[in-house]
Every structure is written in structure tokens, then in C-alpha cells.
Amino acid sequence: MKRFSTVVAAGLVALAATGVAKADDAALEKTNIAIAVGGSISQMNKVAYAIALARKYFEQEGLTIDSTAFASGTAGLQSLVAGGADVAEGAYEHTLRMQAKGINLTCLVAYGRYPANVLVVRKSMADKIKTVADLKGKKIGISAPGSSTQNFVAGLMERAGVSWKEASYISIGTGPSAVAAMKTGGELDALVNLDPAINALVDGGDAVVLSDSRTAEGTRAAFAGDYLADCLFAKTEFLKANPNTSQAIVNAVVHAMQWLKTASIDDIIKSLPPAYYKSDEKLYRESLEKNLSAFQWDGFITPEASRNVLDSIAVLEPALRQTKIDFSLTYDNRLIETALKKYHSPVAQ
């Protein structure tokens, strides 16, 4: 685990004196919030959350955040369910899976509307794998079994008329390990991963893109409509017991998303800890450029997007199709509506 904590700046009076907007601290049911992050916080799918932390937007709402990064989204989810965290950062799909198991989770605020998964083919195989259907019988690298990367390629194959079971899947993780898996040896024919790993492979001439969900067009092509990616979610009873604290959490992330609507790449780089990009700033910049539009929105969740997520994960988990899911319990747009009344776009840089 990797720990990253934010603390409330000394003196609430000082915050008020600077004119910084924050929640009424007296109204917050809980001010110290533990958030379990599913994977490295420096990944592209967590930009809005990272900005809310780095620019101290949670602090401005009167919150102290203890943000702990776990190895995977599943590990972060387990921490939440076991009571080790108040809130989890991860994929919206977890709210659907857990409801089917009798545990109600609510997405407090969604900040990723594109999954950002990219299917690439080894450069030397590009003449043999020209369509998704050509993946039949091939070896595909995924981050982990049952992960969003496997869901992505499995759904693509099913829609192309090929059973996802007719390919072999190899766990390679994300980031550097994914790049290394494609660069070394020839065991993989294709791979699904996120930036900056994808950009590193494509720029290095090791792979070519076959399907890309980093944009609205690519997401609709892959999922036949809107989608939902990362969000902050909590047990539904947490939201009921802590409505004002939940609103403050949402305010902070909405503030970040509104800021991102007009922020330049330079603005974002300057706001983030150097550790996020110092190993290869050029690659990180390129990744931001290709993924930024995923976070430049208001955060409203639609029934269509929720349904598309369920349809996607049900490819690997067909039993979910027979489960009656109450989508209204998995998100609450009223929190977003209230936050947008406080933070209008553009937000001052």
C-alpha cells in the first residue's frame, strides 16, 4: 500500500480570511475520511481525484483525507467492505457487482466517463490481426482476471461474433509491467491497458491501436453508448448517515472537474506532485492530452450509461443478467446538482 494524506490547513479562520469556499464544518457529521484508492493514484483514470487532493479542494470543504493506494481496484473495494475505509476510489461497476451480493454501494461522484482502455496489437502481428474477430485463438495481455481490461476486450469480441473464451488471457498488470510484457519476448499477440503504458508502446513502435475508449467516439463504438468509469463510492448507509460529509466530498471533486474544463496541460502538471510524472514528463503530457476530455464534464450519471456498464461486465459474469439491480441505489445525481450550484465553470485558475 502507498499512503498519501492531505491535512486541513491550520486555522479555519485563515481559510475564511482568504475567501476560500468551504463547507460549514459544524454541519459535517465526519471530517476525517479514509479513502481506499484502487491502484496507483498517478494513473490517467484518476486525474480529477488527484487534482482534488493536490489543489486541496477537500480541505476547502473542511475535510481531512487519508488517501491510501492499494494494488488493485478489488483490493480497495475489499478495504471499504471490511470497514477499513469510509470511501473507495475505483470503477463504478463495483456498485453493481456488490449489490448483486447484497451489499449496497452508492457512487457519490463519478469523474470518468470514458473507460480509457485501449486494445493494441503487437506491431509484428498487425498484418494478421486487423479486426477484433482476428483475436480468436490469440494471447491477450490483461491487467488481471475479471478486470476492466478483460471486460473491455471480452465485450469487443462478443460483439464481433467471437466468444471471448476463444482467446487466452495473460495477467500483466498495468504501467511498466504491461510495457515490459509487450517489449520482451513474443508471447503476447495483443494487450489491453491504460495510459501512459499505451502511449509508451505506440510511440516506441511496439504496438498499433485496434480499439480505443479514451474518447467519446471510441467509447460509443466499444460499448454502443455512454459509459461510466472511475468514481468515489461508499456504502449506501454511509451516505444516509453522513449526508453533509458526502456532499462535501462531492463538492471537492466537482470543483476539480470544473477547474479541469479550462485548465491547460501546464496548469495540471504544475498542480500535481512531481513523482507522478518525473520519470517521463513528455509521456505523461501526451497521456494527459489524450485522456483529459474524460474528466471535462459535469458528472451526471444517466440510466443508459449505468446499463451499458452492467451489460459490459455481464459478458464475464452472465449471472448478473438474471439479477434485479436497483440502479437508483448505485448513484445520486442530487449531490452533483448541489455541488454545481456552488462551483460553476469556469473556476478561477
SEBAKE-651088 format. One record per residue (C-alpha): y, z, x. Coordinates in pm, 1 decimal, padded with zeros to 6 digits. Layout:
ATOM        c2        c3        c1
ATOM         Y         Z         X
...
***
This chain:
ATOM        c2        c3        c1
ATOM   00000.0   00000.0   00000.0
ATOM   00352.4  -00065.2   00106.6
ATOM   00628.4   00161.8  -00016.2
ATOM   00986.0   00055.4  -00086.3
ATOM   01208.8   00316.6  -00251.3
ATOM   01556.7   00299.5  -00392.5
ATOM   01753.5   00614.3  -00448.2
ATOM   02055.3   00683.1  -00660.6
ATOM   02373.8   00661.9  -00459.1
ATOM   02530.5   01000.4  -00403.3
ATOM   02765.1   01108.3  -00673.4
ATOM   02758.9   00965.4  -01023.5
ATOM   03130.3   01024.5  -01023.2
ATOM   03162.6   00785.2  -00731.7
ATOM   02982.1   00516.8  -00929.5
ATOM   03211.9   00565.8  -01223.7
ATOM   03514.8   00558.4  -00997.5
ATOM   03420.3   00215.6  -00864.9
ATOM   03393.8   00080.8  -01214.8
ATOM   03021.5   00005.4  -01184.4
ATOM   02846.9  -00020.6  -01519.6
ATOM   02550.5   00213.0  -01566.0
ATOM   02351.6   00368.2  -01844.2
ATOM   02452.0   00704.6  -01986.5
ATOM   02243.6   00929.3  -01760.0
ATOM   02242.6   01210.2  -02017.0
ATOM   02066.1   00977.0  -02259.3
ATOM   01787.5   00878.8  -02020.6
ATOM   01460.7   01052.5  -02102.6
ATOM   01334.0   00994.5  -01747.5
ATOM   01536.6   00897.2  -01440.0
ATOM   01269.8   00881.8  -01168.1
ATOM   01047.8   00580.1  -01226.4
ATOM   00740.3   00481.3  -01024.9
ATOM   00673.3   00106.7  -01030.6
ATOM   00341.2  -00038.8  -00909.2
ATOM   00402.1  -00388.9  -00771.3
ATOM   00119.8  -00641.9  -00788.8
ATOM   00129.9  -00799.7  -00443.3
ATOM   00394.6  -00845.7  -00175.6
ATOM   00743.6  -00796.3  -00313.7
ATOM   00870.2  -01081.6  -00093.2
ATOM   00670.7  -01343.9  -00287.2
ATOM   00872.0  -01603.1  -00476.8
ATOM   00745.1  -01486.0  -00816.4
ATOM   00923.8  -01152.6  -00768.3
ATOM   01273.5  -01271.3  -00675.2
ATOM   01450.9  -01128.6  -00980.9
ATOM   01284.1  -00789.9  -00938.8
ATOM   01360.3  -00789.5  -00565.5
ATOM   01726.2  -00867.0  -00636.4
ATOM   01749.8  -00584.7  -00891.0
ATOM   01622.1  -00347.4  -00622.8
ATOM   01821.2  -00481.9  -00329.1
ATOM   02152.3  -00503.1  -00514.5
ATOM   02098.6  -00152.3  -00654.9
ATOM   02112.6  -00256.8  -01018.4
ATOM   01859.0   00011.0  -01112.5
ATOM   02081.0   00272.8  -00951.3
ATOM   02377.0   00146.9  -01151.6
ATOM   02174.8   00225.0  -01464.0
ATOM   02115.7   00582.5  -01346.6
ATOM   01759.2   00528.0  -01227.2
ATOM   01575.0   00618.8  -00908.9
ATOM   01297.5   00366.9  -00844.1
ATOM   00991.7   00431.6  -00630.6
ATOM   00853.1   00079.9  -00584.0
ATOM   00505.5   00061.1  -00428.6
ATOM   00340.8  -00270.9  -00340.4
ATOM  -00034.4  -00296.7  -00397.1
ATOM  -00267.7  -00562.4  -00259.1
ATOM  -00301.2  -00743.3  -00591.9
ATOM  -00187.1  -00753.3  -00949.9
ATOM  -00514.5  -00596.3  -01057.1
ATOM  -00460.5  -00300.8  -00821.9
ATOM  -00108.4  -00248.0  -00955.0
ATOM  -00239.9  -00259.7  -01310.9
ATOM  -00506.8  -00003.9  -01229.7
ATOM  -00242.8   00232.5  -01094.8
ATOM  -00047.5   00206.8  -01421.1
ATOM  -00351.1   00257.9  -01642.3
ATOM  -00466.7   00555.5  -01433.9
ATOM  -00126.7   00722.1  -01463.0
ATOM  -00018.6   00668.3  -01103.6
ATOM   00286.2   00466.9  -01211.4
ATOM   00522.7   00455.2  -01508.5
ATOM   00569.7   00079.4  -01496.1
ATOM   00387.4  -00210.3  -01332.1
ATOM   00519.1  -00537.6  -01194.5
ATOM   00282.6  -00826.8  -01249.4
ATOM   00166.2  -01108.1  -01472.8
ATOM   00230.2  -01097.1  -01848.1
ATOM  -00133.2  -01190.6  -01902.3
ATOM  -00235.0  -00830.8  -01823.9
ATOM  -00083.7  -00716.2  -02154.1
ATOM  -00323.2  -00948.2  -02338.4
ATOM  -00633.5  -00856.1  -02140.9
ATOM  -00574.5  -00483.1  -02175.5
ATOM  -00506.0  -00496.7  -02549.2
ATOM  -00847.0  -00659.4  -02588.2
ATOM  -00985.0  -00349.0  -02412.2
ATOM  -00799.4  -00110.2  -02641.5
ATOM  -00504.0  -00033.2  -02414.1
ATOM  -00162.5  -00144.0  -02540.9
ATOM   00087.3  -00256.6  -02278.6
ATOM   00434.8  -00389.7  -02353.0
ATOM   00628.1  -00631.9  -02136.3
ATOM   00969.4  -00465.8  -02109.0
ATOM   01134.3  -00763.3  -01942.1
ATOM   00996.1  -01099.7  -01834.8
ATOM   01171.0  -01271.4  -01545.1
ATOM   00935.7  -01553.9  -01452.0
ATOM   00898.3  -01841.4  -01696.1
ATOM   00705.8  -02075.6  -01462.8
ATOM   00375.4  -01961.8  -01306.1
ATOM   00472.6  -02132.2  -00976.3
ATOM   00107.9  -02204.3  -00895.5
ATOM   00064.9  -02529.9  -00707.0
ATOM  -00258.9  -02722.8  -00667.4
ATOM  -00273.7  -02908.0  -00336.6
ATOM  -00538.2  -03128.7  -00182.0
ATOM  -00630.4  -03140.1   00185.8
ATOM  -00445.9  -03436.9   00338.1
ATOM  -00769.4  -03588.9   00466.3
ATOM  -00914.0  -03576.9   00110.3
ATOM  -00611.9  -03726.3  -00066.7
ATOM  -00773.9  -04068.8  -00095.8
ATOM  -01081.7  -03915.7  -00262.5
ATOM  -00911.4  -03656.2  -00486.8
ATOM  -00643.8  -03846.4  -00675.6
ATOM  -00676.6  -03672.0  -01012.1
ATOM  -00777.8  -03326.2  -01133.5
ATOM  -01107.0  -03470.9  -01259.5
ATOM  -01192.2  -03561.2  -00899.7
ATOM  -01225.3  -03189.3  -00822.6
ATOM  -01575.3  -03194.3  -00969.9
ATOM  -01816.2  -03071.5  -00703.8
ATOM  -01535.0  -02976.8  -00463.6
ATOM  -01447.7  -02649.8  -00288.3
ATOM  -01121.5  -02496.0  -00408.4
ATOM  -00936.5  -02208.1  -00245.8
ATOM  -00800.0  -01941.4  -00482.5
ATOM  -00632.6  -01607.0  -00417.6
ATOM  -00912.7  -01407.2  -00585.1
ATOM  -01175.0  -01442.0  -00861.5
ATOM  -01015.7  -01426.5  -01206.6
ATOM  -00667.2  -01455.1  -01059.0
ATOM  -00381.4  -01662.5  -01198.0
ATOM  -00455.9  -01921.5  -00928.4
ATOM  -00810.1  -01967.4  -01057.1
ATOM  -00688.8  -01966.7  -01418.5
ATOM  -00445.9  -02243.6  -01328.7
ATOM  -00695.9  -02483.9  -01175.6
ATOM  -00968.8  -02398.1  -01429.0
ATOM  -00735.7  -02486.3  -01715.3
ATOM  -00634.0  -02810.2  -01549.3
ATOM  -00997.7  -02910.4  -01506.0
ATOM  -01092.4  -02829.8  -01864.7
ATOM  -00800.2  -03035.2  -01995.5
ATOM  -00908.5  -03319.1  -01766.8
ATOM  -01251.4  -03317.4  -01928.3
ATOM  -01435.3  -03146.6  -01641.9
ATOM  -01587.2  -02799.4  -01668.7
ATOM  -01424.8  -02557.3  -01428.1
ATOM  -01775.2  -02436.6  -01342.6
ATOM  -01847.7  -02769.6  -01173.6
ATOM  -01638.7  -02671.3  -00870.9
ATOM  -01687.4  -02398.9  -00609.0
ATOM  -01421.3  -02132.1  -00558.0
ATOM  -01343.1  -01951.9  -00233.5
ATOM  -01118.7  -01643.8  -00216.1
ATOM  -00849.9  -01687.7   00049.1
ATOM  -00571.2  -01453.2  -00060.4
ATOM  -00205.7  -01555.4  -00055.5
ATOM   00059.4  -01621.4   00205.8
ATOM  -00050.8  -01657.2   00571.0
ATOM  -00420.8  -01621.6   00491.1
ATOM  -00400.7  -01914.2   00248.7
ATOM  -00223.5  -02130.4   00505.0
ATOM  -00479.3  -02042.2   00770.5
ATOM  -00770.2  -02121.0   00537.4
ATOM  -00646.8  -02477.7   00491.1
ATOM  -00539.5  -02533.4   00850.5
ATOM  -00854.5  -02407.0   01019.7
ATOM  -01182.9  -02580.6   00961.4
ATOM  -01263.3  -02818.4   00677.6
ATOM  -01442.6  -02602.4   00422.8
ATOM  -01171.1  -02637.3   00157.1
ATOM  -01106.8  -02960.7  -00029.5
ATOM  -00819.0  -02819.5  -00233.8
ATOM  -00624.3  -02499.4  -00281.0
ATOM  -00407.0  -02322.8  -00540.3
ATOM  -00136.9  -02088.7  -00417.5
ATOM   00230.7  -01992.9  -00433.1
ATOM   00530.1  -02042.1  -00208.2
ATOM   00603.1  -02000.3   00072.8
ATOM   00239.4  -02085.6   00156.4
ATOM   00251.6  -02415.9  -00032.9
ATOM   00568.9  -02533.8   00138.6
ATOM   00422.8  -02442.1   00476.2
ATOM   00114.2  -02655.2   00409.9
ATOM   00300.6  -02953.8   00267.4
ATOM   00573.8  -02950.5   00532.2
ATOM   00309.3  -02918.5   00801.0
ATOM   00132.3  -03230.4   00678.8
ATOM  -00185.4  -03041.5   00590.3
ATOM  -00181.4  -03093.7   00213.2
ATOM  -00041.9  -03303.4  -00070.9
ATOM   00057.4  -03177.8  -00416.5
ATOM  -00162.5  -03265.8  -00714.9
ATOM  -00017.7  -03033.0  -00983.8
ATOM   00297.5  -02820.8  -00961.8
ATOM   00409.3  -02543.7  -01201.2
ATOM   00726.5  -02444.4  -01014.8
ATOM   00939.0  -02638.0  -01264.3
ATOM   00974.0  -02671.8  -01641.0
ATOM   00826.7  -03023.2  -01633.1
ATOM   00529.5  -02918.4  -01420.2
ATOM   00462.3  -02609.7  -01631.2
ATOM   00459.6  -02806.6  -01956.0
ATOM   00230.7  -03065.9  -01801.0
ATOM  -00010.7  -02795.2  -01687.7
ATOM  -00002.3  -02574.5  -01999.0
ATOM   00111.6  -02812.8  -02273.0
ATOM   00418.1  -02598.7  -02341.3
ATOM   00616.7  -02292.9  -02234.9
ATOM   00458.9  -02016.6  -02030.9
ATOM   00524.1  -01664.6  -01902.0
ATOM   00468.3  -01536.3  -01552.5
ATOM   00583.8  -01208.3  -01398.0
ATOM   00735.2  -00917.8  -01585.2
ATOM   00771.4  -00540.8  -01581.6
ATOM   00526.5  -00385.4  -01826.9
ATOM   00441.3  -00031.4  -01931.0
ATOM   00207.8   00144.4  -02168.4
ATOM   00341.9   00099.9  -02519.6
ATOM   00357.9   00476.7  -02562.5
ATOM   00590.5   00493.9  -02259.2
ATOM   00834.9   00264.0  -02436.2
ATOM   00816.6   00471.9  -02753.6
ATOM   00865.2   00799.5  -02566.8
ATOM   01137.2   00665.2  -02334.6
ATOM   01343.7   00407.1  -02525.4
ATOM   01667.4   00470.2  -02334.8
ATOM   01497.2   00468.7  -01995.6
ATOM   01313.5   00149.9  -02090.1
ATOM   01645.0  -00007.3  -02188.5
ATOM   01797.9   00092.6  -01854.2
ATOM   01508.2  -00073.3  -01670.2
ATOM   01558.5  -00392.2  -01868.7
ATOM   01935.6  -00380.5  -01812.1
ATOM   01883.8  -00379.8  -01435.2
ATOM   01655.2  -00684.0  -01432.7
ATOM   01866.6  -00878.8  -01682.8
ATOM   02166.3  -00803.2  -01460.9
ATOM   01973.1  -00960.2  -01172.4
ATOM   01876.7  -01268.1  -01372.3
ATOM   02233.3  -01322.2  -01487.1
ATOM   02352.4  -01290.6  -01127.1
ATOM   02088.9  -01543.3  -01016.3
ATOM   02225.8  -01800.5  -01260.8
ATOM   02527.1  -01862.0  -01037.1
ATOM   02411.6  -01725.6  -00701.0
ATOM   02376.6  -01962.8  -00407.9
ATOM   02079.6  -01959.8  -00172.6
ATOM   02306.8  -01794.6   00083.9
ATOM   02402.4  -01525.1  -00169.6
ATOM   02036.0  -01447.4  -00230.9
ATOM   01940.8  -01442.3   00136.8
ATOM   02228.1  -01204.5   00215.5
ATOM   02119.1  -00972.2  -00064.7
ATOM   01754.7  -00936.9   00039.1
ATOM   01608.3  -00726.9   00321.2
ATOM   01570.2  -00940.4   00640.0
ATOM   01199.6  -00854.8   00650.6
ATOM   01147.0  -01084.4   00351.7
ATOM   01247.1  -01399.2   00538.2
ATOM   01293.6  -01325.3   00908.6
ATOM   00956.9  -01474.0   01012.0
ATOM   01070.1  -01819.6   00892.8
ATOM   01409.8  -01831.0   00722.4
ATOM   01404.2  -02210.7   00686.3
ATOM   01075.6  -02195.2   00496.6
ATOM   01199.0  -01907.4   00280.5
ATOM   01515.7  -02100.1   00191.3
ATOM   01314.9  -02405.3   00094.0
ATOM   01088.1  -02190.3  -00120.9
ATOM   01386.9  -02034.3  -00296.7
ATOM   01529.6  -02376.3  -00375.8
ATOM   01204.2  -02489.4  -00535.4
ATOM   01144.2  -02171.3  -00736.1
ATOM   01489.7  -02046.5  -00833.3
ATOM   01506.3  -02213.6  -01174.3
ATOM   01214.0  -01995.2  -01287.5
ATOM   01448.7  -01693.6  -01286.1
ATOM   01766.2  -01858.5  -01417.3
ATOM   01714.4  -01781.1  -01783.9
ATOM   01780.2  -01510.0  -02041.8
ATOM   01427.2  -01371.5  -02057.3
ATOM   01343.0  -01421.5  -02424.9
ATOM   00969.8  -01446.4  -02492.1
ATOM   00850.2  -01693.1  -02754.2
ATOM   00527.1  -01681.9  -02956.2
ATOM   00438.0  -02024.1  -02813.7
ATOM   00462.7  -01902.8  -02457.2
ATOM   00251.6  -01595.0  -02535.8
ATOM  -00013.0  -01808.4  -02699.7
ATOM  -00021.8  -02050.9  -02407.6
ATOM  -00088.1  -01762.1  -02169.1
ATOM  -00378.6  -01645.3  -02385.3
ATOM  -00520.7  -01997.9  -02403.4
ATOM  -00497.0  -02023.4  -02025.0
ATOM  -00679.3  -01700.3  -01937.8
ATOM  -00936.2  -01759.0  -02211.5
ATOM  -01075.5  -02050.2  -02008.8
ATOM  -01231.9  -01799.1  -01769.9
ATOM  -01266.9  -01528.2  -02036.9
ATOM  -01377.4  -01708.5  -02357.4
ATOM  -01440.0  -01378.5  -02538.3
ATOM  -01062.9  -01339.8  -02565.7
ATOM  -01057.2  -01623.6  -02818.2
ATOM  -01251.3  -01404.2  -03062.1
ATOM  -01022.9  -01104.4  -03006.9
ATOM  -00740.9  -01045.0  -03253.0
ATOM  -00433.8  -00997.8  -03036.9
ATOM  -00119.1  -00842.9  -03185.0
ATOM   00136.1  -01032.9  -02977.0
ATOM   00421.0  -00824.7  -03120.3
ATOM   00294.3  -00526.4  -02921.4
ATOM   00299.9  -00718.3  -02592.0
ATOM   00677.1  -00771.4  -02576.8
ATOM   01002.0  -00655.1  -02735.7
ATOM   01291.7  -00902.3  -02726.3
ATOM   01527.9  -00640.1  -02870.1
ATOM   01553.3  -00486.3  -02523.2
ATOM   01668.1  -00822.6  -02383.8
ATOM   01918.9  -00868.4  -02666.4
ATOM   02077.0  -00531.8  -02592.9
ATOM   02088.2  -00596.2  -02218.7
ATOM   02257.6  -00933.1  -02267.4
ATOM   02534.5  -00765.7  -02463.1
ATOM   02608.4  -00564.2  -02150.4
ATOM   02560.8  -00834.7  -01889.0
ATOM   02697.5  -01175.8  -01973.1
ATOM   02665.1  -01477.9  -01746.1
ATOM   02812.5  -01540.8  -01502.1
ATOM   02804.8  -01194.4  -01348.8
ATOM   03057.8  -01137.1  -01070.9
ATOM   02920.6  -01202.2  -00723.0
***
